[in-house]
Amino acid sequence: MKGLTILLLLFGASCSMLTTSIAVDTLSPTAPIKDGDTIVSSGGMFELGFFSPGSSKNRYVGIWYKKVSNGTVVWVANRDTPLNSSTSGILKVSSNGMLQVVSVGDTNTTIWSSSFVSPMKVVSPVAQLLDNGNLVIMDENRTIWQSFDYPGDTYLPGMKIGKDLVTGIDRVWVSWKSLDDPSPGQYVAMMDTNGFPQIFQKRGSVLHTRFGPWNGVTFSGMPTLIGFNSTSANEFVMNDKEIYYKIAVDSSVVSRMYLSPDGGVSRMNWVDRTQSWLTILVALRTDTCSPYGLCGPYGVCNGQIFPICSCMEGFEPKHPEEWNAGAWSSGCVRRTRLDCGNDDVGFKRVTGVKLPDTRSSWYNLSMSLRECETVCKRNCSCTAYANLDIRNGGSGCLLWFDELMDVTKYNETQNMYIRMALSELTSLTSPGSASGKNKTITITVVSISVCLVLVGLITLAVYARIKKKRSYMKRQANLNEDSICDGRKEDIDLPSFSLSTIAKSTSNFSTVNKLGQGGFGMVYKGVLEDGREIAVKRLSKYSRQGLDEFKNEVRCIAKLQHRNLVKLLGYCIQGDETMLIYEYMANKSLDLTIFDKSRSLMLDWHQRFHIIHGIARGLLYLHQDSRLRVIHRDLKAANVLLDNDMNPKISDFGLARRFKGYETEANTNKVVGTYGYIAPEYAVHGLFSVKSDVFSFGVLVLEIVSGQKNRGFSHEQYKDNLLGHAWRLYKEDKTLELACSHLRDTCLNSEILRSIHIGLLCVQHHAEDRPTMSSVMVMLDHEATLPPPKQPAFFTEASSTETNTLPHAPSNGSVNNASMITVLDGR
């Protein structure tokens, strides 16, 4: 009997040295586990406990397979904060529902926590390991935290990749640093929700590979995932609460996807017969065309041919020498330039490719392809369009508003339609063109060809000389024809400067005198013989500001006189040169000050409010007090100039439109403006009014207060643009956090809050909700109670079906990302 007792004691001691599996699948505040203990899911598929990866001696808390492939880790809690081999630890659930890894010692330090605080009171939290590998914390039948929301390097069936728009949780897939180190590695797979959702793989901060966009069946360009259910069973969800992708898997197969430390993505199935994992798909690492943007803008990658990069039809290499040497990143450019003011455009159908990057895109779920084409054709910055969903004959609308990047040849059936000049389309579709059969080259008699060429050149030279002279005379005469801005025939009461005078004043357009440039051309500083400093706007011959817009700017500014409008001193038209001469603004444009980290510190709140007030006065004059009643249509920080005393002056009236006294709004087929400032009703429907300028003013106010660009701002957690960020802070009663940090320390917080409030009123989604500029002036000058603002337009980069439907657009599931539809800044 005594011997039996000794044997039992020895057996118990030996068991205490081994890892023990507790016969439960839960943890509670009163039942933690220590290093050496584990819990097992109810079906025995997964196990949770402490482990050391590979040759490492560090200790981590993780989940691994138990029933199959014993020891294959699928999730790690304390990736960045391991326990060293000499320290013991425990895993517990706190009374407030947080999962914690605690280093046991003199201080019992918490080295890792789930860091989730429930908005509701937690009563009896319990952590449970489910048989799908998900560790959930429950409290009275509600889930308050789950490991599936924080994936590691392994994707398990039932996991989501994407974003919870309510909580801000971004479910990204992060590789290990090495096989011995589970801390976050270089590679991340994620759902990008800027524009229409697509899947990115990044190496650090660099975009490595892209799949997308979602076409109703799969992500464009994504390889077939063998072993998963048919793609039609995969789930893509996009609503006002979340955007995610979930892969359907045959329940009879044990499978996982694995992101390796070197960036490879493997699809693995467990094989009972061999008791091992079978790798059935390796993606991202082996595809020749997988690196993002390999062939540059408007380039197409085809891994089945050499060279692998080619230009889209109608395009040619931007730098032919580099291209021919195999350096393709600079991409391609159009053979025939697009003229924004010319309606002679069409669309070239392209099929069998992965669709381009959609970060600069707009989408609508309910539009037809015909409606999609109409919207794209009306907006001169739209570069291409396609159906959003390829099922059932196609539906929805996806528009691109930037260079087409990362296009790859694939066996896909979706069509894309690329904007081209009509003349280019004609050449592509004509018999014997490069897009048809191979050209048949007919060689004629050399002597006759040479003679014809010589005669032609002589004739062209004579004709060009005559045409140039006539063109100059016509352009001078045109300036005194019917006024676009006024509608009456009258002469311009402005001096005309000679080209020699302007060239001398700018040191022959020296780069030293260059102040800046835009889509219109260059701006130079000059000094006239009488000592006056001037700014010369020299239009490029490729400028999107044509002669009509040039005349418009001359006539409008010549008739508008206000201290908050820039003063036009004259113009110059001579030969191919077209120039405007302004008064020189010593402090240049507003954007160079408020968006520069060091220069913006020089602007205190008094100066910023003075600028806001001055812009408002200038707009009020344009809308109400001038005899012309002008809508600017391109109000932005770059078009507000600052003089020596930091007085703001509105400039650049090339896109301005005059309203008659009885008119309230107008419609245009040519939508122009600048991304980030344009109002939704104008961007989508071509409707503009004084309220369009009010919207732009509201954006400017929020930019001046915050020192952030609406166009470039993206909240780290919520991916809101500046308008969305301001709205969220307002709703959370944290409005002051929008202001630059050095402004919050002043005693003028009430004035800052009031300005933000006015800005939000100006950027409301519907034009009729926005105040007039006369109302804005009253609000700026008086302390009266302000009405609560409604939700702004374009308030998030990944907008919801419910909150951002475009005005008057089809409402059946229409999803708006209309901040992407505006014309990119080319002026």
C-alpha positions in Angstrom: 0.0 0.0 0.0 2.8 2.3 0.9 4.5 1.5 -2.5 1.4 2.3 -4.4 1.1 5.6 -2.6 4.7 6.5 -3.6 4.0 5.6 -7.2 0.9 7.8 -7.3 2.9 10.7 -5.9 5.7 10.3 -8.4 3.1 10.1 -11.3 1.4 13.3 -10.1 4.8 15.1 -9.9 5.7 14.0 -13.4 2.4 15.2 -14.8 2.8 18.7 -13.2 6.0 19.1 -15.3 4.0 18.6 -18.6 1.6 20.9 -20.4 -1.9 20.1 -19.1 -5.1 20.6 -21.0 -7.9 21.9 -18.8 -11.1 20.0 -19.6 -12.9 23.3 -20.4 -12.9 25.8 -23.3 -13.4 28.9 -21.2 -11.5 31.4 -19.0 -13.1 33.7 -16.4 -11.8 36.3 -13.9 -11.7 33.6 -11.3 -10.2 30.9 -13.5 -7.0 32.1 -15.3 -4.4 29.7 -16.8 -0.7 29.7 -16.1 2.2 28.8 -18.4 1.9 25.0 -18.9 -1.9 24.9 -18.8 -4.1 25.1 -21.9 -7.8 25.2 -22.8 -9.2 23.2 -25.8 -12.2 24.1 -28.0 -15.3 21.9 -27.5 -14.6 19.8 -30.6 -10.9 19.4 -29.9 -9.8 21.3 -33.0 -7.9 24.2 -31.4 -5.9 24.8 -28.3 -4.9 27.9 -26.4 -1.9 28.4 -24.1 1.7 29.5 -23.9 4.3 28.4 -26.5 7.8 29.2 -27.9 8.1 29.4 -31.7 10.9 27.6 -33.5 14.2 27.9 -31.8 13.1 30.9 -29.7 13.0 30.6 -25.9 10.6 33.5 -25.5 7.1 32.7 -24.4 3.9 33.8 -26.2 0.2 33.2 -25.7 -1.3 31.7 -28.9 -3.8 29.4 -30.5 -2.8 26.4 -32.5 -4.3 23.3 -34.1 -4.7 20.3 -31.8 -6.7 17.7 -33.6 -4.6 18.0 -36.8 -1.1 19.3 -37.3 -0.5 19.6 -33.6 1.4 22.8 -32.9 0.7 24.9 -36.1 0.1 28.3 -34.6 -2.7 30.4 -36.1 -2.9 33.4 -33.7 -0.6 35.2 -31.2 -1.7 37.6 -28.5 1.5 39.3 -27.2 3.3 39.5 -30.6 5.4 42.5 -29.5 5.8 41.8 -25.9 7.0 38.2 -25.2 7.8 36.8 -21.8 11.5 35.7 -21.5 12.3 32.2 -20.6 13.1 33.0 -17.0 9.7 34.7 -16.4 6.4 32.8 -15.8 3.1 34.2 -16.9 -0.6 33.8 -16.6 -3.5 34.5 -19.0 -6.7 35.9 -17.5 -9.9 37.8 -18.1 -10.2 41.0 -16.1 -13.5 41.9 -14.4 -14.1 44.6 -17.1 -13.8 42.1 -19.9 -10.2 42.5 -21.1 -7.9 39.6 -21.9 -4.6 40.1 -20.2 -1.1 38.4 -20.3 0.5 39.0 -16.9 4.2 38.6 -16.0 4.2 36.9 -12.6 6.7 38.3 -10.2 7.0 41.0 -7.5 4.9 43.5 -9.4 2.6 41.2 -11.6 3.0 43.4 -14.7 0.4 43.3 -17.5 2.6 43.0 -20.6 -0.3 42.7 -23.1 -4.0 43.5 -23.0 -6.9 43.3 -25.5 -7.3 47.0 -24.8 -11.0 47.0 -25.3 -13.3 48.9 -23.0 -17.0 48.0 -23.4 -19.3 51.0 -23.7 -21.8 49.0 -21.6 -21.2 47.8 -18.1 -19.5 44.4 -18.0 -21.2 42.0 -15.6 -19.7 38.5 -15.9 -17.2 38.2 -18.7 -16.0 34.8 -20.0 -13.5 34.0 -22.7 -14.3 31.0 -24.8 -12.2 29.2 -27.5 -14.5 28.2 -30.4 -14.0 25.2 -32.7 -13.3 27.5 -35.6 -10.2 29.0 -33.8 -11.9 32.2 -32.7 -11.3 33.3 -29.1 -14.3 35.4 -28.0 -15.1 37.3 -24.8 -18.8 37.1 -23.9 -20.8 39.0 -21.4 -24.4 37.9 -20.9 -24.8 36.5 -24.4 -23.1 39.4 -26.2 -19.6 39.3 -27.8 -17.5 42.2 -26.6 -14.2 41.1 -28.2 -12.9 38.4 -30.5 -9.5 37.4 -31.8 -10.9 37.1 -35.4 -10.9 41.0 -35.4 -7.1 41.0 -34.9 -5.7 38.4 -37.3 -2.1 37.5 -37.4 -0.4 35.7 -40.3 -3.1 33.1 -40.8 -6.6 33.4 -42.3 -9.1 30.9 -41.0 -12.5 30.1 -42.5 -15.0 32.6 -41.1 -12.5 35.4 -40.7 -13.2 38.8 -42.3 -10.7 41.1 -44.0 -11.9 44.6 -44.0 -13.1 47.4 -41.8 -15.8 47.9 -39.1 -16.9 51.5 -39.8 -18.7 51.8 -36.4 -15.8 50.7 -34.1 -13.0 51.6 -36.5 -11.5 48.1 -36.2 -9.4 47.4 -39.3 -9.0 43.6 -39.9 -5.6 43.4 -41.5 -3.4 40.3 -42.0 0.2 40.8 -40.8 3.1 38.4 -41.4 5.6 37.2 -38.8 9.0 38.8 -38.8 10.6 35.3 -39.0 9.7 31.7 -38.3 11.2 32.2 -34.8 9.7 35.7 -34.2 5.9 36.3 -34.4 6.3 40.1 -34.0 4.8 42.0 -36.9 6.8 41.5 -40.1 7.2 43.5 -43.3 4.1 42.3 -45.1 0.5 43.3 -44.6 -2.7 42.2 -46.5 -5.6 44.6 -46.1 -8.8 45.9 -47.5 -8.3 49.5 -48.8 -11.5 51.5 -48.6 -10.3 54.7 -50.2 -12.4 54.8 -53.3 -14.1 51.6 -54.3 -12.7 48.8 -52.0 -9.8 46.6 -53.2 -7.3 44.4 -51.5 -3.7 45.5 -51.0 -0.5 43.8 -50.0 2.1 46.2 -48.6 5.7 45.8 -47.7 6.1 48.3 -45.0 4.5 51.5 -46.2 5.1 50.6 -49.9 2.2 49.1 -51.9 3.5 45.8 -53.2 0.5 44.0 -54.8 -3.1 44.9 -55.5 -6.3 42.9 -56.2 -9.5 44.6 -57.1 -11.9 46.1 -57.4 -14.7 43.7 -56.4 -16.8 42.9 -59.5 -19.7 41.0 -57.9 -17.9 37.7 -58.2 -14.4 38.2 -57.1 -11.7 40.9 -56.8 -10.4 41.8 -60.3 -7.1 39.9 -60.9 -7.3 37.6 -57.9 -6.2 34.1 -58.7 -8.7 31.3 -58.3 -8.5 30.0 -54.7 -8.5 26.2 -55.3 -10.1 24.2 -52.5 -12.5 27.0 -51.5 -16.1 27.0 -52.5 -17.1 28.5 -55.8 -16.4 32.3 -55.8 -20.1 32.9 -55.9 -20.3 31.7 -52.3 -17.7 34.1 -51.1 -19.1 37.1 -49.3 -18.4 40.8 -49.9 -20.3 43.2 -47.7 -20.4 47.0 -48.0 -22.8 49.0 -46.0 -22.8 51.9 -43.5 -21.5 49.6 -40.7 -18.7 47.6 -42.3 -16.8 46.7 -45.4 -15.4 43.2 -45.5 -14.6 40.1 -47.6 -15.1 36.6 -46.3 -14.0 33.5 -48.2 -16.4 30.5 -48.2 -14.7 27.1 -47.5 -15.9 23.6 -47.8 -16.7 22.5 -44.2 -15.4 19.0 -44.8 -11.9 20.4 -45.5 -9.5 21.7 -42.9 -7.9 24.7 -44.6 -6.0 27.9 -43.9 -4.3 30.7 -45.7 -0.8 31.7 -44.6 1.1 35.0 -45.2 4.8 34.0 -44.9 7.6 36.4 -43.6 8.8 36.8 -47.2 5.4 37.9 -48.5 4.2 34.7 -50.1 0.5 33.8 -49.7 -0.1 30.0 -49.5 -3.4 28.2 -49.5 -3.1 25.0 -47.5 -5.4 21.9 -47.0 -4.8 19.2 -44.4 -4.5 15.7 -45.8 -5.4 13.0 -43.3 -3.7 10.2 -45.3 -0.3 11.8 -45.2 -0.9 13.7 -41.9 0.5 16.9 -43.5 -0.4 20.2 -45.0 -0.8 20.3 -48.8 0.1 23.6 -50.4 -2.4 24.1 -53.3 -1.8 27.7 -54.1 1.1 30.1 -53.8 0.2 33.7 -54.9 1.7 37.2 -54.9 5.3 36.1 -54.9 5.6 34.2 -58.1 3.5 36.3 -60.6 5.8 38.4 -62.8 3.2 41.1 -63.0 2.4 41.2 -59.3 4.5 44.2 -58.3 2.2 47.3 -58.2 2.4 49.7 -61.1 5.2 47.8 -62.8 4.4 49.3 -66.2 3.5 52.8 -64.9 0.4 54.9 -65.9 -1.5 53.6 -68.9 0.8 50.6 -69.2 -0.4 47.0 -69.3 1.6 44.1 -67.9 1.4 40.7 -69.6 3.6 38.0 -68.0 3.1 35.6 -70.9 5.1 37.7 -73.4 8.3 39.7 -73.6 8.8 42.5 -73.0 6.1 42.2 -70.4 5.0 45.8 -70.5 3.2 47.5 -73.4 1.2 50.8 -73.7 -2.6 50.8 -74.0 -3.8 51.4 -77.5 -3.8 55.1 -78.3 -0.8 55.6 -75.9 2.9 55.7 -76.3 5.9 55.5 -73.9 6.5 58.7 -71.9 10.3 58.2 -72.1 11.0 55.9 -75.1 14.7 55.4 -74.3 14.0 54.3 -70.7 11.0 52.2 -71.9 13.1 50.4 -74.5 15.8 49.7 -71.8 13.2 48.0 -69.7 12.6 50.8 -67.2 8.8 51.0 -67.5 7.8 52.8 -64.3 7.3 56.2 -66.0 4.5 54.6 -68.1 2.8 55.9 -71.1 1.1 59.1 -72.3 -1.7 59.8 -74.8 -0.8 60.1 -78.5 -3.6 62.6 -78.9 -4.1 65.1 -76.1 -7.5 65.5 -74.6 -9.0 69.0 -74.7 -11.2 69.7 -71.7 -13.3 72.1 -73.6 -13.8 69.8 -76.6 -16.7 67.3 -76.7 -15.0 65.3 -79.5 -14.3 62.4 -77.2 -15.2 58.7 -77.2 -14.4 55.5 -75.4 -12.2 52.6 -76.3 -13.4 49.2 -75.0 -10.7 47.2 -73.3 -11.3 43.6 -72.1 -9.4 40.8 -70.4 -7.5 43.0 -67.9 -7.3 43.5 -64.1 -9.1 46.8 -63.6 -7.0 49.8 -62.6 -6.4 51.1 -59.0 -9.6 52.6 -57.7 -8.4 54.9 -55.0 -9.3 57.9 -57.3 -12.7 56.7 -58.3 -16.4 57.2 -57.8 -19.1 54.6 -57.8 -22.8 54.2 -57.9 -24.5 50.8 -57.4 -27.6 51.4 -59.4 -26.6 53.3 -62.6 -26.7 51.5 -66.0 -23.7 51.4 -68.2 -25.2 54.0 -70.5 -25.8 56.4 -67.6 -22.2 55.7 -66.5 -20.9 56.7 -69.9 -22.9 59.9 -69.8 -21.6 61.0 -66.4 -18.0 60.2 -67.5 -18.3 62.0 -70.8 -19.6 65.1 -69.0 -16.7 65.3 -66.6 -13.5 66.1 -68.4 -11.3 64.6 -65.7 -13.0 61.2 -66.0 -10.5 58.9 -67.7 -12.4 55.6 -67.8 -15.6 53.8 -66.7 -16.8 50.2 -66.2 -19.7 48.3 -64.8 -19.4 47.8 -61.1 -21.0 44.3 -61.1 -20.5 41.9 -64.0 -23.4 39.6 -63.0 -26.7 39.4 -64.9 -25.5 41.4 -67.8 -23.7 44.1 -65.8 -24.9 46.9 -63.5 -23.6 49.8 -61.5 -21.1 52.4 -62.4 -17.4 52.8 -61.6 -15.5 55.9 -62.8 -11.8 56.7 -62.7 -10.5 60.2 -62.3 -6.7 59.8 -62.5 -4.1 58.0 -64.5 -4.9 54.3 -64.9 -2.4 52.4 -62.8 -1.6 48.8 -62.3 -3.4 47.3 -65.3 -2.6 43.6 -65.9 -3.6 41.2 -68.7 -5.9 38.5 -67.3 -8.5 36.1 -68.7 -11.4 38.2 -67.3 -14.6 39.0 -69.1 -15.2 42.5 -67.6 -15.0 45.4 -70.0 -13.5 48.8 -69.3 -14.0 51.9 -71.4 -11.1 54.4 -71.7 -11.6 58.0 -72.7 -9.9 59.0 -75.9 -10.0 61.8 -78.4 -12.4 61.0 -81.3 -9.6 61.3 -83.8 -7.6 58.7 -82.0 -10.5 56.3 -81.9 -11.0 56.7 -85.6 -7.4 55.9 -86.3 -7.6 52.8 -84.1 -10.7 51.4 -85.7 -9.9 52.3 -89.3 -8.8 49.5 -91.7 -5.1 48.8 -91.6 -4.7 50.5 -88.2 -2.4 49.3 -85.5 -5.4 47.8 -83.7 -6.5 45.8 -86.7 -4.5 43.7 -89.0 -0.8 44.3 -89.6 -0.2 47.4 -91.7 0.6 46.8 -95.3 3.4 49.2 -96.3 3.4 50.3 -100.0 6.7 51.7 -101.3 6.3 54.3 -104.0 8.7 55.9 -106.3 11.3 57.7 -104.2 11.9 60.6 -106.5 8.1 61.4 -106.6 7.8 61.2 -102.8 10.8 63.5 -102.2 9.3 66.1 -104.6 5.9 65.9 -103.0 7.4 66.3 -99.5 9.5 69.3 -100.6 6.5 71.0 -102.2 4.4 70.3 -99.2 6.9 71.7 -96.7 7.3 74.9 -98.7 3.5 75.3 -98.9 3.1 74.6 -95.2 5.8 77.2 -94.3 4.1 79.9 -96.3 0.6 79.0 -95.0 1.8 78.9 -91.3 3.3 82.3 -91.6 0.1 83.8 -93.0 -2.1 81.9 -90.4 0.1 83.1 -87.6 -0.4 86.7 -88.5 -4.1 86.2 -89.0 -4.4 84.4 -85.7 -2.7 87.2 -83.8 -5.1 89.7 -85.4 -8.1 87.5 -84.7 -7.1 87.0 -81.0 -6.7 90.7 -80.5 -10.1 91.3 -82.1 -11.8 88.5 -80.1 -11.1 90.3 -76.9 -13.4 93.0 -77.9 -16.2 90.7 -79.1 -19.2 89.6 -77.1 -18.3 89.4 -73.5 -18.7 86.1 -71.8 -18.9 87.7 -68.4 -21.2 90.6 -69.3 -23.0 89.8 -72.5 -22.5 93.2 -74.2 -20.1 94.3 -76.8 -17.7 96.7 -75.3 -13.9 97.3 -75.2 -11.7 96.2 -72.4 -10.6 99.1 -70.3 -7.2 97.5 -69.5 -3.7 98.2 -70.9 -2.1 95.7 -73.3 1.5 95.0 -72.5 4.0 94.1 -75.2 5.9 90.8 -75.1 9.2 92.6 -74.9 8.1 94.6 -71.8 7.0 91.5 -70.0 10.1 89.5 -71.0 12.3 92.3 -69.7 10.4 92.6 -66.4 10.8 88.8 -65.8 14.4 88.6 -66.9 13.2 86.8 -70.0 11.1 84.4 -67.9 14.0 83.3 -65.8 13.5 80.3 -63.5 14.7 82.5 -60.6 11.6 84.6 -61.1 9.3 81.6 -61.3 6.6 81.8 -58.5 4.7 78.6 -59.3 2.9 76.6 -62.0 -0.4 74.8 -62.6 -2.3 73.2 -65.5 -2.6 76.6 -67.1 1.2 77.2 -67.3 3.7 79.2 -65.3 3.5 82.3 -63.0 6.5 84.7 -62.8 7.4 87.7 -60.8 8.4 90.8 -62.7 9.3 94.4 -62.1 8.1 97.1 -64.6 10.3 100.0 -65.5 8.3 102.3 -63.2 9.2 99.9 -60.2 5.8 98.2 -59.9 6.0 94.6 -58.9 3.8 92.3 -61.0 2.8 88.6 -61.3 2.7 87.3 -64.8 0.4 84.3 -65.6 1.8 82.8 -68.7 -0.6 80.3 -70.3 0.9 77.2 -71.8 -0.2 76.3 -75.3 -1.4 73.0 -73.8 -3.4 74.8 -71.1 -6.9 73.7 -70.2 -7.6 77.4 -70.0 -8.4 78.2 -73.6 -8.9 81.6 -75.2 -12.6 81.8 -74.1 -11.5 81.2 -70.5 -8.7 83.7 -70.9 -11.2 86.3 -72.2 -13.5 85.5 -69.4 -10.9 86.1 -66.8 -9.8 89.4 -68.4 -13.4 90.8 -68.7 -14.6 89.6 -65.3 -11.7 90.9 -63.3 -11.6 94.2 -65.3 -15.2 94.8 -64.1 -14.8 93.6 -60.5 -13.2 95.9 -58.0 -13.0 94.9 -54.4 -10.2 94.9 -51.8 -10.5 91.2 -51.4 -10.2 90.4 -55.1 -6.8 90.4 -56.9 -6.3 93.4 -59.2 -5.7 92.7 -62.9 -3.2 95.3 -64.3 -3.4 94.2 -68.0 -2.8 91.5 -70.5 -0.5 90.5 -73.3 -1.3 88.6 -76.6 1.5 88.4 -79.0 2.4 85.5 -81.3 1.8 82.3 -79.4 2.0 84.0 -76.1 -1.1 84.7 -73.9 -0.5 86.3 -70.6 -2.3 88.0 -67.7 -0.5 90.6 -65.6 -1.6 90.9 -61.9 -0.6 93.0 -58.9 2.2 91.0 -57.1 1.2 89.4 -53.8 4.3 89.3 -51.6 3.0 86.4 -49.4 2.0 84.3 -52.4 -0.9 81.9 -52.1 -2.7 80.8 -49.0 -1.9 77.1 -49.5 1.8 77.7 -49.2 1.3 79.1 -45.7 -1.4 77.1 -44.0 -0.2 73.7 -45.3 3.5 74.3 -44.5 4.4 73.1 -41.0 6.8 75.9 -40.2 5.1 78.8 -42.0 1.7 77.9 -40.5 3.1 78.5 -37.0 3.5 82.1 -37.9 -0.3 82.5 -38.4 -2.0 83.1 -35.1 -5.8 82.9 -34.7 -6.3 86.6 -35.3 -4.6 86.4 -38.7 -6.5 83.2 -39.7 -9.9 84.7 -38.7 -8.9 87.9 -40.6 -8.3 85.7 -43.7 -11.6 83.8 -43.3 -13.4 87.1 -42.9 -11.7 88.6 -46.0 -12.5 85.7 -48.2 -16.1 85.8 -47.1 -16.3 89.6 -47.9 -14.9 88.9 -51.4 -17.4 86.1 -52.1 -20.3 88.3 -50.8 -19.2 91.0 -53.2 -19.2 88.5 -56.1 -22.5 86.9 -55.2 -24.5 90.0 -54.2 -22.9 93.4 -54.3 -21.2 93.5 -57.7 -23.3 94.4 -60.7 -22.3 91.2 -62.5 -23.2 88.6 -59.8 -20.4 86.1 -60.4 -19.9 82.5 -59.3 -16.3 81.7 -59.0 -16.5 77.9 -59.3 -12.8 77.3 -58.4 -12.4 78.7 -54.9 -9.5 77.0 -53.2 -6.5 77.8 -51.0 -4.2 78.1 -54.0 -6.5 80.7 -55.5 -6.4 83.0 -52.5 -3.4 85.3 -52.5 -2.0 87.2 -49.5 -0.5 90.7 -49.7 2.1 92.2 -47.5 -0.3 92.6 -44.6 -1.8 89.1 -45.0 -5.0 90.5 -46.5 -6.6 87.7 -48.6 -7.5 88.4 -52.3 -9.5 85.9 -54.4 -7.8 85.2 -57.8 -8.2 83.1 -60.9 -11.5 83.9 -62.6 -11.0 81.7 -65.6 -13.9 79.4 -64.7 -16.2 82.1 -63.3 -19.8 82.4 -64.5 -22.1 85.4 -64.5 -25.7 85.1 -63.3 -28.5 87.4 -64.2 -30.5 88.9 -61.3 -33.4 86.5 -61.5 -31.3 83.3 -61.9 -30.6 81.0 -58.9 -28.7 78.1 -60.5 -27.5 76.9 -63.9 -26.5 73.6 -65.5 -23.3 72.7 -67.5 -22.1 69.7 -69.4 -18.5 70.6 -68.6 -17.8 70.0 -64.9 -14.6 71.9 -63.9 -13.1 72.7 -60.6 -10.6 71.3 -58.1 -10.8 67.9 -56.3 -11.7 68.4 -52.6 -13.5 71.8 -53.1 -16.3 71.1 -55.6 -19.9 70.7 -54.4 -21.7 67.4 -54.9 -24.6 68.7 -57.0 -22.1 70.3 -59.4 -19.7 67.3 -59.5 -22.4 64.8 -60.4 -25.3 66.7 -62.0 -23.5 69.8 -63.4 -25.7 72.1 -61.3 -24.0 75.1 -59.9 -25.1 78.2 -57.9 -23.8 80.6 -55.3 -24.2 77.6 -52.9 -21.4 75.8 -54.9 -19.0 78.6 -53.9 -20.4 78.4 -50.3 -19.4 74.7 -50.2 -15.9 75.6 -51.3 -15.7 78.4 -48.7 -16.7 75.9 -46.0 -13.9 73.5 -47.0 -11.5 76.5 -46.9 -12.6 77.5 -43.4 -12.0 73.9 -42.1 -8.6 73.9 -43.8 -7.6 77.3 -42.4 -8.6 76.2 -38.8 -7.0 72.8 -39.0 -4.0 73.4 -41.2 -4.9 70.2 -43.1 -5.8 69.7 -46.7 -9.2 68.2 -47.3 -7.8 66.4 -50.3 -4.9 64.7 -48.6 -6.3 64.2 -45.1 -7.3 60.6 -44.0 -8.0 59.8 -40.4 -5.8 56.8 -39.3 -8.6 55.0 -37.6 -11.8 56.0 -39.5 -10.3 56.9 -43.0 -12.4 60.1 -42.9 -11.4 63.0 -45.1 -11.2 66.4 -43.4 -14.9 67.1 -43.6 -15.7 63.7 -42.1 -13.2 64.2 -39.4 -14.6 67.6 -38.5 -18.2 66.1 -38.5 -17.2 63.2 -36.3 -15.5 65.5 -33.8 -18.5 67.8 -33.8 -20.8 64.8 -33.1 -18.6 63.6 -30.3 -18.4 67.2 -28.8 -14.7 67.3 -29.4 -14.8 70.1 -32.1 -11.8 72.0 -30.7 -9.5 69.1 -31.5 -9.8 70.0 -35.2 -7.8 73.2 -34.7 -4.1 73.3 -35.0 -2.5 72.5 -31.6 -0.9 75.9 -31.2 -4.3 77.6 -31.6 -6.0 75.6 -28.8 -3.9 77.3 -26.2 -5.3 80.7 -26.9 -8.2 82.3 -25.1 -10.3 82.6 -28.2 -11.6 79.0 -28.3 -15.2 80.2 -28.6 -14.4 82.0 -31.9 -12.5 79.0 -33.2 -15.5 76.7 -32.4 -17.8 79.2 -34.1 -15.7 79.2 -37.2 -15.7 75.4 -37.4 -19.4 75.4 -36.9 -19.9 77.9 -39.8 -17.6 75.7 -41.9 -19.7 72.6 -41.3 -22.9 74.6 -42.1 -21.3 75.6 -45.5 -20.4 72.0 -46.5 -23.8 70.4 -45.8 -24.7 67.8 -48.3 -27.8 69.5 -49.8 -27.3 73.0 -51.4 -30.6 74.3 -49.9 -29.3 73.6 -46.4 -26.2 75.8 -46.8 -26.3 79.5 -45.8 -25.8 82.3 -48.3 -22.6 84.4 -48.0 -24.7 87.3 -46.5 -25.8 84.9 -43.7 -22.2 83.7 -43.3 -21.1 87.3 -42.8 -23.7 87.8 -40.1 -22.7 84.6 -38.3 -19.0 85.7 -38.4 -19.7 89.2 -37.1 -22.3 88.4 -34.4 -22.6 86.0 -31.4 -26.1 84.8 -32.2 -26.9 81.1 -31.7 -26.1 79.0 -34.8 -28.3 76.3 -36.2 -27.0 72.7 -35.9 -25.2 71.5 -39.1 -26.4 68.5 -41.0 -24.1 65.8 -42.3 -21.5 67.1 -44.8 -21.1 65.9 -48.3 -18.2 63.5 -49.1 -17.7 63.0 -45.4 -15.7 59.8 -45.7 -13.4 58.2 -48.2 -15.5 55.0 -48.1 -19.0 56.4 -47.8 -22.1 54.5 -46.9 -25.2 53.7 -48.9 -27.4 55.5 -46.4 -25.4 58.6 -45.5 -24.0 59.8 -48.7 -26.4 59.2 -51.5 -26.0 61.8 -54.2 -28.9 64.3 -54.5 -31.4 63.3 -57.1 -29.3 60.3 -58.0 -31.0 56.8 -58.1 -31.4 55.9 -54.4 -31.6 52.1 -54.8 -28.3 51.2 -53.1 -26.5 54.2 -54.5 -23.1 54.4 -52.8 -21.3 57.7 -53.1 -17.6 58.5 -53.0 -18.2 61.6 -55.0 -15.2 63.4 -53.6 -13.4 61.3 -56.2 -15.5 62.6 -59.1 -14.3 66.2 -59.1 -11.9 67.5 -61.6 -8.3 67.0 -60.6 -6.5 70.2 -60.1 -5.2 71.2 -63.5 -5.3 74.9 -63.2 
